[in-house]
Amino acid sequence: MDAPPSHLDGARVLRYVISRRGGFRESRGEAVFALAICRYDGSKDVYLFDCASDWEVIGDAPWDSVDEAMQIALQHAMGETLAWTIVPSD
């Protein structure tokens, strides 16, 4: 699985992690292969996106901060260690 595009569903990707085990869990009946923390322009919230293997967003939830989104992601990772990749800002 390659790195994500710079934006998912119109939100800029800040960090992402790809499962090294072939998937974290299922969301809405689809396998979650990657997680991305993103922010929409003009928003103070960040969003934790569940993503399919082609970076299609399966589900999302807003959080107050990147740190909070990362903590929630740990709960969804089914014991997998999350090694986040930070995407440099433009």
C-alpha positions as CSV (number, residue, x, y, z in Angstrom):
1,M,0.0,0.0,0.0
2,D,1.4,3.4,-1.0
3,A,1.3,6.6,0.9
4,P,-2.0,8.4,0.8
5,P,-2.8,11.4,-1.4
6,S,-2.3,14.8,0.2
7,H,-6.1,15.1,0.8
8,L,-8.8,12.6,1.7
9,D,-12.4,13.6,1.3
10,G,-11.1,17.2,1.0
11,A,-9.2,17.2,4.3
12,R,-5.4,17.6,4.4
13,V,-3.6,14.5,5.7
14,L,-1.5,15.3,8.8
15,R,-0.5,11.8,9.8
16,Y,-1.2,8.2,8.6
17,V,-0.4,4.7,9.5
18,I,-0.7,1.5,7.4
19,S,-1.4,-1.8,9.1
20,R,1.5,-4.2,8.9
21,R,-0.8,-7.1,9.6
22,G,-3.1,-6.7,6.6
23,G,-5.8,-4.7,8.4
24,F,-6.7,-3.2,11.8
25,R,-10.3,-4.2,12.0
26,E,-13.6,-3.9,10.1
27,S,-15.7,-0.7,9.8
28,R,-19.1,-0.8,8.2
29,G,-18.4,-4.3,6.8
30,E,-15.1,-3.3,5.2
31,A,-11.5,-4.0,6.2
32,V,-9.6,-1.0,7.6
33,F,-6.1,-1.1,6.2
34,A,-5.0,2.3,7.2
35,L,-5.8,5.2,9.5
36,A,-5.3,8.9,8.7
37,I,-5.5,12.0,10.8
38,C,-6.7,14.9,8.7
39,R,-8.0,18.5,9.0
40,Y,-10.4,20.4,6.8
41,D,-9.3,24.0,6.0
42,G,-10.8,26.4,8.5
43,S,-11.6,23.7,11.1
44,K,-10.0,23.4,14.5
45,D,-11.0,19.8,14.8
46,V,-9.0,16.9,13.3
47,Y,-10.6,13.8,11.9
48,L,-9.6,10.2,12.3
49,F,-10.3,8.4,9.1
50,D,-10.7,4.6,8.7
51,C,-9.4,3.8,5.2
52,A,-9.6,1.0,2.7
53,S,-6.5,-0.3,0.8
54,D,-7.1,2.3,-1.9
55,W,-7.4,5.1,0.6
56,E,-11.2,5.4,0.2
57,V,-12.5,6.7,3.5
58,I,-14.8,4.1,5.2
59,G,-15.6,6.1,8.3
60,D,-14.5,9.1,10.3
61,A,-14.9,10.9,13.6
62,P,-13.9,14.4,14.8
63,W,-11.5,14.9,17.7
64,D,-10.1,18.0,19.4
65,S,-6.5,17.3,18.8
66,V,-4.0,15.1,16.9
67,D,-2.9,13.6,20.3
68,E,-6.5,12.7,21.1
69,A,-7.1,11.1,17.7
70,M,-3.9,9.1,18.1
71,Q,-5.1,7.8,21.5
72,I,-8.4,6.8,20.0
73,A,-6.6,5.1,17.1
74,L,-4.7,2.9,19.6
75,Q,-8.0,1.6,20.8
76,H,-9.0,0.6,17.3
77,A,-5.6,-0.9,16.3
78,M,-6.4,-4.3,17.8
79,G,-3.0,-4.5,19.6
80,E,-1.0,-3.4,16.6
81,T,1.8,-0.9,17.3
82,L,1.1,2.3,15.4
83,A,4.1,3.9,13.8
84,W,2.6,7.2,12.4
85,T,4.1,8.9,9.4
86,I,4.0,12.7,9.7
87,V,3.1,14.5,6.5
88,P,5.0,17.8,6.2
89,S,2.8,20.8,5.6
90,D,3.0,22.7,2.4
